[in-house]
Amino acid sequence: MFPGVGGMNPKQMAKMMAQMGIKTEELDSSKVTIELKDGTRLVVFEPSVMQIEIQGQRSFQVSGKVQEEKDAAEEDIKLVMEQAGCSREEAINALRETGGDIAEAILRLKNE
C-alpha cells in the first residue's frame, strides 16, 4: 500500500497518518470487558489499548491477557442465595469468584 513503509520509523509513520487525517492515541487502561450476547464476558487484564480515529469514526485495538467468564445459571444463583442467606448480587459475585463452584460459593458466603 505504501512503498517503503517497512523501513519507516515510528515518527515518520505518525506524521504520515496525521496528514491523512488518522489520529491515534494510547489509552491508559486497567481492564477491558467485552460482553457477548450469549452472556459470556471477555475480560482483558493489563491491556494495551490504542484508539484510532478516522473521519470521525473511532475504533479500538486491544491486546493483553484475556480471561473468559460466563454468567451463572439462574437456578445456581437461587440455590446460593437460599443456602447462604445472601442477596442476589452477593451470590453472583461469589459464583464468579469461585468459577461457578456452588458449594465453594456457599461456604465463602457463610464464613464471611
MOPAC internal coordinates of N, CA, C and O (Angstrom, degrees):
PM7 1SCF
backbone

  N    0.0000 0     0.00 0     0.00 0    0    0    0
  C    1.4566 1     0.00 0     0.00 0    1    0    0
  C    1.5280 1   110.80 1     0.00 0    2    1    0
  O    1.2310 1   120.61 1   129.68 1    3    2    1
  N    1.3478 1   116.45 1   -50.32 1    3    2    1
  C    1.4564 1   120.25 1   177.21 1    5    3    2
  C    1.5160 1   107.97 1  -116.71 1    6    5    3
  O    1.2310 1   119.51 1   -69.88 1    7    6    5
  N    1.3278 1   118.55 1   110.12 1    7    6    5
  C    1.4577 1   119.95 1  -178.87 1    9    7    6
  C    1.5236 1   110.59 1   -60.81 1   10    9    7
  O    1.2310 1   121.22 1   -44.73 1   11   10    9
  N    1.3296 1   115.27 1   135.27 1   11   10    9
  C    1.4611 1   119.98 1   176.68 1   13   11   10
  C    1.5118 1   114.80 1    77.51 1   14   13   11
  O    1.2310 1   119.30 1  -174.75 1   15   14   13
  N    1.3301 1   118.95 1     5.25 1   15   14   13
  C    1.4637 1   121.33 1  -177.45 1   17   15   14
  C    1.5209 1   111.01 1   -64.20 1   18   17   15
  O    1.2310 1   120.05 1   146.36 1   19   18   17
  N    1.3442 1   117.52 1   -33.64 1   19   18   17
  C    1.4541 1   121.21 1  -177.99 1   21   19   18
  C    1.5203 1   113.14 1   -53.97 1   22   21   19
  O    1.2310 1   119.78 1   147.16 1   23   22   21
  N    1.3425 1   118.02 1   -32.84 1   23   22   21
  C    1.4534 1   121.31 1  -178.17 1   25   23   22
  C    1.5221 1   113.10 1   -96.36 1   26   25   23
  O    1.2310 1   119.88 1  -174.51 1   27   26   25
  N    1.3278 1   117.84 1     5.49 1   27   26   25
  C    1.4589 1   121.95 1  -176.02 1   29   27   26
  C    1.5271 1   110.13 1   -79.52 1   30   29   27
  O    1.2310 1   120.53 1   -41.99 1   31   30   29
  N    1.3307 1   116.60 1   138.01 1   31   30   29
  C    1.4556 1   118.44 1   178.47 1   33   31   30
  C    1.5328 1   110.00 1   -78.48 1   34   33   31
  O    1.2310 1   119.76 1   -19.51 1   35   34   33
  N    1.3280 1   118.06 1   160.49 1   35   34   33
  C    1.4749 1   121.76 1  -175.94 1   37   35   34
  C    1.5315 1   114.13 1   -56.85 1   38   37   35
  O    1.2310 1   120.12 1   144.33 1   39   38   37
  N    1.3348 1   117.39 1   -35.67 1   39   38   37
  C    1.4725 1   119.82 1   179.61 1   41   39   38
  C    1.5303 1   110.77 1   -65.76 1   42   41   39
  O    1.2310 1   120.43 1   138.01 1   43   42   41
  N    1.3334 1   116.78 1   -41.99 1   43   42   41
  C    1.4609 1   120.57 1   177.80 1   45   43   42
  C    1.5275 1   110.71 1   -64.15 1   46   45   43
  O    1.2310 1   121.01 1   138.69 1   47   46   45
  N    1.3489 1   115.68 1   -41.31 1   47   46   45
  C    1.4598 1   120.64 1   179.34 1   49   47   46
  C    1.5274 1   110.16 1   -62.17 1   50   49   47
  O    1.2310 1   120.23 1   134.50 1   51   50   49
  N    1.3384 1   117.16 1   -45.50 1   51   50   49
  C    1.4698 1   120.97 1  -179.93 1   53   51   50
  C    1.5213 1   110.68 1   -62.18 1   54   53   51
  O    1.2310 1   120.34 1   139.85 1   55   54   53
  N    1.3356 1   116.95 1   -40.15 1   55   54   53
  C    1.4683 1   120.83 1   179.47 1   57   55   54
  C    1.5266 1   110.26 1   -64.20 1   58   57   55
  O    1.2310 1   120.22 1   135.96 1   59   58   57
  N    1.3257 1   117.18 1   -44.04 1   59   58   57
  C    1.4598 1   121.41 1   179.84 1   61   59   58
  C    1.5358 1   110.64 1   -63.67 1   62   61   59
  O    1.2310 1   120.59 1   137.96 1   63   62   61
  N    1.3307 1   116.48 1   -42.04 1   63   62   61
  C    1.4684 1   120.12 1   179.52 1   65   63   62
  C    1.5332 1   110.28 1   -63.80 1   66   65   63
  O    1.2310 1   120.48 1   138.97 1   67   66   65
  N    1.3429 1   116.69 1   -41.03 1   67   66   65
  C    1.4659 1   120.56 1   179.35 1   69   67   66
  C    1.5285 1   110.41 1   -62.78 1   70   69   67
  O    1.2310 1   120.06 1   140.74 1   71   70   69
  N    1.3265 1   117.49 1   -39.26 1   71   70   69
  C    1.4606 1   121.26 1   178.27 1   73   71   70
  C    1.5267 1   111.25 1   -63.96 1   74   73   71
  O    1.2310 1   120.53 1   150.55 1   75   74   73
  N    1.3315 1   116.60 1   -29.45 1   75   74   73
  C    1.4629 1   121.31 1   179.28 1   77   75   74
  C    1.5382 1   111.91 1   -85.69 1   78   77   75
  O    1.2310 1   120.41 1  -179.75 1   79   78   77
  N    1.3392 1   116.82 1     0.25 1   79   78   77
  C    1.4602 1   120.32 1   179.45 1   81   79   78
  C    1.5185 1   113.58 1    84.02 1   82   81   79
  O    1.2310 1   120.32 1  -162.34 1   83   82   81
  N    1.3134 1   116.98 1    17.66 1   83   82   81
  C    1.4695 1   121.57 1   179.03 1   85   83   82
  C    1.5202 1   107.86 1  -100.33 1   86   85   83
  O    1.2310 1   121.06 1   -58.42 1   87   86   85
  N    1.3419 1   115.57 1   121.58 1   87   86   85
  C    1.4631 1   120.97 1   179.39 1   89   87   86
  C    1.5263 1   108.18 1  -108.59 1   90   89   87
  O    1.2310 1   121.15 1   -44.55 1   91   90   89
  N    1.3253 1   115.41 1   135.45 1   91   90   89
  C    1.4596 1   119.93 1   176.47 1   93   91   90
  C    1.5236 1   109.18 1  -125.24 1   94   93   91
  O    1.2310 1   121.42 1   -31.83 1   95   94   93
  N    1.3273 1   114.88 1   148.17 1   95   94   93
  C    1.4576 1   120.29 1   179.49 1   97   95   94
  C    1.5176 1   107.89 1  -152.47 1   98   97   95
  O    1.2310 1   120.64 1   -48.64 1   99   98   97
  N    1.3316 1   116.38 1   131.36 1   99   98   97
  C    1.4626 1   119.81 1   174.64 1  101   99   98
  C    1.5189 1   107.50 1   -85.79 1  102  101   99
  O    1.2310 1   120.51 1   -50.61 1  103  102  101
  N    1.3379 1   116.62 1   129.39 1  103  102  101
  C    1.4532 1   122.09 1  -178.70 1  105  103  102
  C    1.5239 1   110.21 1   -96.52 1  106  105  103
  O    1.2310 1   120.50 1   -44.35 1  107  106  105
  N    1.3321 1   116.64 1   135.65 1  107  106  105
  C    1.4598 1   122.19 1   178.16 1  109  107  106
  C    1.5256 1   107.91 1   -80.89 1  110  109  107
  O    1.2310 1   120.12 1   -79.59 1  111  110  109
  N    1.3292 1   117.38 1   100.41 1  111  110  109
  C    1.4642 1   122.55 1  -173.34 1  113  111  110
  C    1.5145 1   110.63 1  -122.51 1  114  113  111
  O    1.2310 1   120.84 1   -30.07 1  115  114  113
  N    1.3417 1   115.99 1   149.93 1  115  114  113
  C    1.4562 1   120.24 1   177.49 1  117  115  114
  C    1.5249 1   111.84 1  -106.43 1  118  117  115
  O    1.2310 1   120.13 1   152.77 1  119  118  117
  N    1.3434 1   117.36 1   -27.23 1  119  118  117
  C    1.4585 1   121.26 1  -178.89 1  121  119  118
  C    1.5218 1   108.26 1  -162.47 1  122  121  119
  O    1.2310 1   120.47 1   -36.26 1  123  122  121
  N    1.3387 1   116.71 1   143.74 1  123  122  121
  C    1.4586 1   122.09 1   176.76 1  125  123  122
  C    1.5210 1   107.34 1  -125.27 1  126  125  123
  O    1.2310 1   120.33 1   -48.92 1  127  126  125
  N    1.3321 1   116.98 1   131.08 1  127  126  125
  C    1.4595 1   121.29 1   178.88 1  129  127  126
  C    1.5206 1   109.11 1  -120.54 1  130  129  127
  O    1.2310 1   121.25 1   -48.91 1  131  130  129
  N    1.3391 1   115.22 1   131.09 1  131  130  129
  C    1.4630 1   121.70 1   176.89 1  133  131  130
  C    1.5205 1   106.68 1  -117.54 1  134  133  131
  O    1.2310 1   120.25 1   -58.84 1  135  134  133
  N    1.3316 1   117.14 1   121.16 1  135  134  133
  C    1.4565 1   121.44 1  -179.49 1  137  135  134
  C    1.5244 1   109.42 1   -99.91 1  138  137  135
  O    1.2310 1   121.00 1   -59.73 1  139  138  137
  N    1.3296 1   115.69 1   120.27 1  139  138  137
  C    1.4589 1   121.47 1   179.22 1  141  139  138
  C    1.5235 1   110.17 1   -88.76 1  142  141  139
  O    1.2310 1   119.98 1   -20.55 1  143  142  141
  N    1.3241 1   117.64 1   159.45 1  143  142  141
  C    1.4625 1   122.06 1  -176.89 1  145  143  142
  C    1.5220 1   113.20 1   -62.95 1  146  145  143
  O    1.2310 1   119.72 1   154.25 1  147  146  145
  N    1.3358 1   118.14 1   -25.75 1  147  146  145
  C    1.4648 1   120.20 1  -178.89 1  149  147  146
  C    1.5293 1   113.30 1   -83.94 1  150  149  147
  O    1.2310 1   120.14 1  -173.14 1  151  150  149
  N    1.3498 1   117.34 1     6.86 1  151  150  149
  C    1.4619 1   120.82 1   178.19 1  153  151  150
  C    1.5187 1   113.28 1    93.32 1  154  153  151
  O    1.2310 1   120.20 1   175.07 1  155  154  153
  N    1.3082 1   117.22 1    -4.93 1  155  154  153
  C    1.4585 1   121.23 1   177.91 1  157  155  154
  C    1.5263 1   109.17 1   -79.10 1  158  157  155
  O    1.2310 1   121.28 1   -38.74 1  159  158  157
  N    1.3209 1   115.16 1   141.26 1  159  158  157
  C    1.4598 1   120.75 1   175.65 1  161  159  158
  C    1.5167 1   108.54 1  -116.36 1  162  161  159
  O    1.2310 1   120.91 1   -45.13 1  163  162  161
  N    1.3170 1   115.86 1   134.87 1  163  162  161
  C    1.4569 1   121.95 1   171.66 1  165  163  162
  C    1.5177 1   106.16 1  -103.84 1  166  165  163
  O    1.2310 1   120.52 1   -63.02 1  167  166  165
  N    1.3249 1   116.62 1   116.98 1  167  166  165
  C    1.4533 1   121.40 1  -178.35 1  169  167  166
  C    1.5237 1   107.74 1  -109.78 1  170  169  167
  O    1.2310 1   120.77 1   -56.41 1  171  170  169
  N    1.3382 1   116.13 1   123.59 1  171  170  169
  C    1.4572 1   122.03 1  -179.73 1  173  171  170
  C    1.5273 1   107.59 1  -105.11 1  174  173  171
  O    1.2310 1   121.38 1   -65.26 1  175  174  173
  N    1.3343 1   114.97 1   114.74 1  175  174  173
  C    1.4619 1   121.02 1   179.57 1  177  175  174
  C    1.5195 1   109.24 1   -95.64 1  178  177  175
  O    1.2310 1   120.55 1   -29.01 1  179  178  177
  N    1.3300 1   116.55 1   150.99 1  179  178  177
  C    1.4624 1   123.26 1  -177.82 1  181  179  178
  C    1.5324 1   110.22 1    48.12 1  182  181  179
  O    1.2310 1   120.62 1  -126.45 1  183  182  181
  N    1.3472 1   116.41 1    53.55 1  183  182  181
  C    1.4614 1   118.90 1  -174.29 1  185  183  182
  C    1.5281 1   113.92 1   -77.83 1  186  185  183
  O    1.2310 1   122.26 1   -27.03 1  187  186  185
  N    1.3090 1   113.28 1   152.97 1  187  186  185
  C    1.4548 1   121.79 1   167.17 1  189  187  186
  C    1.5309 1   103.72 1  -109.95 1  190  189  187
  O    1.2310 1   120.30 1   -64.84 1  191  190  189
  N    1.3322 1   117.04 1   115.16 1  191  190  189
  C    1.4609 1   121.15 1  -174.95 1  193  191  190
  C    1.5270 1   109.80 1  -118.66 1  194  193  191
  O    1.2310 1   121.18 1   -57.59 1  195  194  193
  N    1.3195 1   115.34 1   122.41 1  195  194  193
  C    1.4612 1   121.69 1   178.23 1  197  195  194
  C    1.5283 1   108.11 1  -113.84 1  198  197  195
  O    1.2310 1   120.90 1   -56.61 1  199  198  197
  N    1.3229 1   115.89 1   123.39 1  199  198  197
  C    1.4680 1   121.28 1   176.17 1  201  199  198
  C    1.5176 1   108.13 1   -96.21 1  202  201  199
  O    1.2310 1   120.91 1   -49.40 1  203  202  201
  N    1.3246 1   115.87 1   130.60 1  203  202  201
  C    1.4615 1   121.57 1  -178.99 1  205  203  202
  C    1.5269 1   107.58 1  -123.11 1  206  205  203
  O    1.2310 1   120.37 1   -53.32 1  207  206  205
  N    1.3302 1   116.89 1   126.68 1  207  206  205
  C    1.4659 1   121.06 1   179.80 1  209  207  206
  C    1.5210 1   109.16 1  -118.39 1  210  209  207
  O    1.2310 1   121.84 1   -57.39 1  211  210  209
  N    1.3376 1   114.08 1   122.61 1  211  210  209
  C    1.4635 1   120.66 1   177.96 1  213  211  210
  C    1.5184 1   108.00 1  -129.92 1  214  213  211
  O    1.2310 1   120.12 1   -60.35 1  215  214  213
  N    1.3084 1   117.38 1   119.65 1  215  214  213
  C    1.4681 1   123.67 1   179.47 1  217  215  214
  C    1.5311 1   112.36 1    50.01 1  218  217  215
  O    1.2310 1   120.64 1  -134.76 1  219  218  217
  N    1.3311 1   116.39 1    45.24 1  219  218  217
  C    1.4647 1   121.28 1   176.27 1  221  219  218
  C    1.5180 1   114.79 1    81.76 1  222  221  219
  O    1.2310 1   119.43 1   173.18 1  223  222  221
  N    1.3043 1   118.69 1    -6.82 1  223  222  221
  C    1.4732 1   122.60 1   178.30 1  225  223  222
  C    1.5309 1   108.46 1   -97.57 1  226  225  223
  O    1.2310 1   121.02 1   -49.84 1  227  226  225
  N    1.3424 1   115.65 1   130.16 1  227  226  225
  C    1.4579 1   119.58 1   178.88 1  229  227  226
  C    1.5238 1   110.20 1  -103.90 1  230  229  227
  O    1.2310 1   120.88 1   -40.74 1  231  230  229
  N    1.3117 1   115.92 1   139.26 1  231  230  229
  C    1.4572 1   121.37 1   172.00 1  233  231  230
  C    1.5207 1   106.98 1  -133.54 1  234  233  231
  O    1.2310 1   121.34 1   -17.82 1  235  234  233
  N    1.3357 1   115.05 1   162.18 1  235  234  233
  C    1.4491 1   120.28 1  -175.30 1  237  235  234
  C    1.5208 1   109.89 1  -130.72 1  238  237  235
  O    1.2310 1   121.23 1   -41.39 1  239  238  237
  N    1.3017 1   115.25 1   138.61 1  239  238  237
  C    1.4554 1   121.35 1   173.38 1  241  239  238
  C    1.5225 1   105.99 1  -112.16 1  242  241  239
  O    1.2310 1   120.73 1   -56.82 1  243  242  241
  N    1.3436 1   116.20 1   123.18 1  243  242  241
  C    1.4548 1   121.69 1  -175.60 1  245  243  242
  C    1.5227 1   109.38 1  -123.30 1  246  245  243
  O    1.2310 1   120.73 1   -46.79 1  247  246  245
  N    1.3221 1   116.22 1   133.21 1  247  246  245
  C    1.4581 1   120.33 1   173.12 1  249  247  246
  C    1.5232 1   108.28 1  -140.47 1  250  249  247
  O    1.2310 1   121.02 1   -26.67 1  251  250  249
  N    1.3131 1   115.66 1   153.33 1  251  250  249
  C    1.4638 1   120.66 1  -179.63 1  253  251  250
  C    1.5098 1   110.61 1   157.52 1  254  253  251
  O    1.2310 1   120.71 1    14.50 1  255  254  253
  N    1.3242 1   116.25 1  -165.50 1  255  254  253
  C    1.4648 1   122.58 1  -179.78 1  257  255  254
  C    1.5227 1   108.68 1   -82.61 1  258  257  255
  O    1.2310 1   120.27 1   -60.91 1  259  258  257
  N    1.3461 1   117.10 1   119.09 1  259  258  257
  C    1.4669 1   121.75 1  -174.56 1  261  259  258
  C    1.5206 1   110.69 1  -104.62 1  262  261  259
  O    1.2310 1   121.47 1   -46.49 1  263  262  261
  N    1.3334 1   114.79 1   133.51 1  263  262  261
  C    1.4627 1   121.61 1   174.81 1  265  263  262
  C    1.5233 1   107.67 1  -125.21 1  266  265  263
  O    1.2310 1   120.31 1   -45.41 1  267  266  265
  N    1.3271 1   117.01 1   134.59 1  267  266  265
  C    1.4643 1   121.86 1   179.66 1  269  267  266
  C    1.5267 1   108.65 1   -97.07 1  270  269  267
  O    1.2310 1   120.64 1   -48.40 1  271  270  269
  N    1.3371 1   116.38 1   131.60 1  271  270  269
  C    1.4608 1   122.23 1   178.14 1  273  271  270
  C    1.5198 1   108.62 1  -126.46 1  274  273  271
  O    1.2310 1   120.47 1   -34.68 1  275  274  273
  N    1.3109 1   116.71 1   145.32 1  275  274  273
  C    1.4624 1   121.43 1   179.81 1  277  275  274
  C    1.5199 1   108.00 1  -127.34 1  278  277  275
  O    1.2310 1   120.25 1   -38.40 1  279  278  277
  N    1.3347 1   117.12 1   141.60 1  279  278  277
  C    1.4551 1   120.78 1   178.51 1  281  279  278
  C    1.5260 1   110.55 1   -65.00 1  282  281  279
  O    1.2310 1   121.08 1   -32.69 1  283  282  281
  N    1.3141 1   115.53 1   147.31 1  283  282  281
  C    1.4561 1   121.53 1   177.48 1  285  283  282
  C    1.5263 1   109.44 1   -72.63 1  286  285  283
  O    1.2310 1   120.99 1   -27.53 1  287  286  285
  N    1.3242 1   115.72 1   152.47 1  287  286  285
  C    1.4621 1   121.22 1   177.62 1  289  287  286
  C    1.5246 1   109.16 1   -68.78 1  290  289  287
  O    1.2310 1   120.94 1   -31.08 1  291  290  289
  N    1.3142 1   115.81 1   148.92 1  291  290  289
  C    1.4625 1   121.04 1  -177.81 1  293  291  290
  C    1.5221 1   111.96 1   -56.77 1  294  293  291
  O    1.2310 1   120.16 1   138.81 1  295  294  293
  N    1.3429 1   117.30 1   -41.19 1  295  294  293
  C    1.4700 1   119.21 1  -178.78 1  297  295  294
  C    1.5236 1   111.48 1   -67.01 1  298  297  295
  O    1.2310 1   119.95 1   148.78 1  299  298  297
  N    1.3417 1   117.71 1   -31.22 1  299  298  297
  C    1.4654 1   120.66 1   176.87 1  301  299  298
  C    1.5273 1   110.62 1   -67.65 1  302  301  299
  O    1.2310 1   120.70 1   138.48 1  303  302  301
  N    1.3144 1   116.26 1   -41.52 1  303  302  301
  C    1.4706 1   121.15 1   178.91 1  305  303  302
  C    1.5242 1   109.95 1   -61.72 1  306  305  303
  O    1.2310 1   120.48 1   133.14 1  307  306  305
  N    1.3351 1   116.69 1   -46.86 1  307  306  305
  C    1.4717 1   120.67 1  -179.29 1  309  307  306
  C    1.5210 1   111.43 1   -62.79 1  310  309  307
  O    1.2310 1   120.39 1   138.93 1  311  310  309
  N    1.3312 1   116.86 1   -41.07 1  311  310  309
  C    1.4628 1   120.50 1  -179.81 1  313  311  310
  C    1.5246 1   110.74 1   -62.94 1  314  313  311
  O    1.2310 1   120.03 1   135.56 1  315  314  313
  N    1.3227 1   117.54 1   -44.44 1  315  314  313
  C    1.4671 1   121.15 1   178.65 1  317  315  314
  C    1.5216 1   110.13 1   -63.73 1  318  317  315
  O    1.2310 1   119.77 1   138.57 1  319  318  317
  N    1.3243 1   118.04 1   -41.43 1  319  318  317
  C    1.4622 1   121.67 1   178.94 1  321  319  318
  C    1.5246 1   110.58 1   -60.28 1  322  321  319
  O    1.2310 1   120.56 1   133.49 1  323  322  321
  N    1.3292 1   116.53 1   -46.51 1  323  322  321
  C    1.4673 1   120.94 1  -178.51 1  325  323  322
  C    1.5227 1   111.78 1   -65.67 1  326  325  323
  O    1.2310 1   120.73 1   132.23 1  327  326  325
  N    1.3240 1   116.22 1   -47.77 1  327  326  325
  C    1.4664 1   120.63 1  -174.94 1  329  327  326
  C    1.5314 1   113.19 1   -71.86 1  330  329  327
  O    1.2310 1   120.36 1   145.78 1  331  330  329
  N    1.3196 1   116.92 1   -34.22 1  331  330  329
  C    1.4682 1   120.47 1  -176.97 1  333  331  330
  C    1.5219 1   112.35 1   -97.55 1  334  333  331
  O    1.2310 1   120.53 1   169.36 1  335  334  333
  N    1.3442 1   116.59 1   -10.64 1  335  334  333
  C    1.4637 1   119.69 1  -179.09 1  337  335  334
  C    1.5201 1   111.47 1    62.76 1  338  337  335
  O    1.2310 1   120.39 1  -132.58 1  339  338  337
  N    1.3188 1   116.87 1    47.42 1  339  338  337
  C    1.4573 1   120.67 1  -176.02 1  341  339  338
  C    1.5243 1   110.61 1  -125.64 1  342  341  339
  O    1.2310 1   121.57 1    -4.64 1  343  342  341
  N    1.3215 1   114.61 1   175.36 1  343  342  341
  C    1.4633 1   120.72 1   178.62 1  345  343  342
  C    1.5250 1   110.18 1   -78.38 1  346  345  343
  O    1.2310 1   121.14 1   -14.67 1  347  346  345
  N    1.3087 1   115.42 1   165.33 1  347  346  345
  C    1.4735 1   121.21 1   177.76 1  349  347  346
  C    1.5257 1   110.98 1   -59.62 1  350  349  347
  O    1.2310 1   120.56 1   134.91 1  351  350  349
  N    1.3186 1   116.54 1   -45.09 1  351  350  349
  C    1.4599 1   121.41 1  -179.33 1  353  351  350
  C    1.5349 1   111.18 1   -60.88 1  354  353  351
  O    1.2310 1   120.54 1   137.38 1  355  354  353
  N    1.3354 1   116.57 1   -42.62 1  355  354  353
  C    1.4698 1   120.25 1   178.79 1  357  355  354
  C    1.5347 1   110.61 1   -64.00 1  358  357  355
  O    1.2310 1   120.55 1   140.06 1  359  358  357
  N    1.3280 1   116.55 1   -39.94 1  359  358  357
  C    1.4676 1   120.83 1   179.45 1  361  359  358
  C    1.5238 1   110.48 1   -64.65 1  362  361  359
  O    1.2310 1   120.15 1   135.00 1  363  362  361
  N    1.3182 1   117.33 1   -45.00 1  363  362  361
  C    1.4721 1   121.35 1   179.78 1  365  363  362
  C    1.5206 1   110.41 1   -62.01 1  366  365  363
  O    1.2310 1   120.43 1   134.51 1  367  366  365
  N    1.3323 1   116.78 1   -45.49 1  367  366  365
  C    1.4661 1   120.25 1  -179.77 1  369  367  366
  C    1.5268 1   111.25 1   -63.12 1  370  369  367
  O    1.2310 1   120.26 1   138.47 1  371  370  369
  N    1.3257 1   117.11 1   -41.53 1  371  370  369
  C    1.4630 1   120.31 1   179.50 1  373  371  370
  C    1.5244 1   110.79 1   -64.92 1  374  373  371
  O    1.2310 1   120.15 1   139.72 1  375  374  373
  N    1.3268 1   117.32 1   -40.28 1  375  374  373
  C    1.4639 1   120.59 1   177.96 1  377  375  374
  C    1.5312 1   111.24 1   -65.38 1  378  377  375
  O    1.2310 1   120.30 1   142.14 1  379  378  377
  N    1.3191 1   117.03 1   -37.86 1  379  378  377
  C    1.4712 1   120.37 1   177.02 1  381  379  378
  C    1.5260 1   110.34 1   -64.25 1  382  381  379
  O    1.2310 1   121.33 1   134.41 1  383  382  381
  N    1.3367 1   115.06 1   -45.59 1  383  382  381
  C    1.4654 1   120.17 1  -177.29 1  385  383  382
  C    1.5239 1   112.41 1   -64.68 1  386  385  383
  O    1.2310 1   120.20 1   150.64 1  387  386  385
  N    1.3234 1   117.22 1   -29.36 1  387  386  385
  C    1.4606 1   121.17 1  -177.37 1  389  387  386
  C    1.5268 1   112.48 1  -100.21 1  390  389  387
  O    1.2310 1   120.48 1  -170.80 1  391  390  389
  N    1.3223 1   116.68 1     9.20 1  391  390  389
  C    1.4568 1   119.97 1   179.09 1  393  391  390
  C    1.5199 1   113.01 1    66.04 1  394  393  391
  O    1.2310 1   120.38 1  -151.41 1  395  394  393
  N    1.3442 1   116.87 1    28.59 1  395  394  393
  C    1.4625 1   121.11 1   177.59 1  397  395  394
  C    1.5216 1   114.29 1    89.66 1  398  397  395
  O    1.2310 1   119.72 1  -175.51 1  399  398  397
  N    1.3376 1   118.14 1     4.49 1  399  398  397
  C    1.4665 1   121.97 1   179.41 1  401  399  398
  C    1.5345 1   108.82 1   -76.01 1  402  401  399
  O    1.2310 1   120.65 1   -74.08 1  403  402  401
  N    1.3242 1   116.36 1   105.92 1  403  402  401
  C    1.4608 1   122.28 1  -174.21 1  405  403  402
  C    1.5265 1   111.58 1   -62.12 1  406  405  403
  O    1.2310 1   120.66 1   130.77 1  407  406  405
  N    1.3250 1   116.35 1   -49.23 1  407  406  405
  C    1.4686 1   120.41 1  -177.85 1  409  407  406
  C    1.5285 1   111.09 1   -60.53 1  410  409  407
  O    1.2310 1   120.41 1   134.82 1  411  410  409
  N    1.3063 1   116.83 1   -45.18 1  411  410  409
  C    1.4689 1   121.22 1   179.62 1  413  411  410
  C    1.5310 1   110.69 1   -63.76 1  414  413  411
  O    1.2310 1   120.11 1   140.54 1  415  414  413
  N    1.3256 1   117.39 1   -39.46 1  415  414  413
  C    1.4655 1   121.03 1   178.72 1  417  415  414
  C    1.5255 1   110.50 1   -62.59 1  418  417  415
  O    1.2310 1   120.65 1   135.92 1  419  418  417
  N    1.3355 1   116.36 1   -44.08 1  419  418  417
  C    1.4751 1   120.53 1   179.41 1  421  419  418
  C    1.5258 1   110.28 1   -63.50 1  422  421  419
  O    1.2310 1   120.11 1   134.10 1  423  422  421
  N    1.3294 1   117.40 1   -45.90 1  423  422  421
  C    1.4670 1   121.19 1  -179.96 1  425  423  422
  C    1.5275 1   111.34 1   -61.10 1  426  425  423
  O    1.2310 1   120.34 1   137.37 1  427  426  425
  N    1.3087 1   116.96 1   -42.63 1  427  426  425
  C    1.4681 1   120.16 1   179.22 1  429  427  426
  C    1.5308 1   111.23 1   -61.31 1  430  429  427
  O    1.2310 1   120.91 1   135.77 1  431  430  429
  N    1.3294 1   115.86 1   -44.23 1  431  430  429
  C    1.4647 1   119.42 1  -177.52 1  433  431  430
  C    1.5285 1   111.32 1   -69.43 1  434  433  431
  O    1.2310 1   119.85 1   144.25 1  435  434  433
  N    1.3185 1   117.89 1   -35.75 1  435  434  433
  C    1.4662 1   121.13 1   179.08 1  437  435  434
  C    1.5110 1   112.36 1   -70.52 1  438  437  435
  O    1.2310 1   120.15 1   151.85 1  439  438  437
  N    1.3335 1   117.32 1   -28.15 1  439  438  437
  C    1.4631 1   121.94 1  -177.75 1  441  439  438
  C    1.5182 1   113.55 1   -89.85 1  442  441  439
  O    1.2310 1   119.86 1  -179.34 1  443  442  441
  N    1.3147 1   117.88 1     0.66 1  443  442  441
  C    1.4731 1   120.25 1  -179.25 1  445  443  442
  C    1.4996 1   111.58 1   -79.00 1  446  445  443
  O    1.2310 1   120.10 1   180.00 1  447  446  445

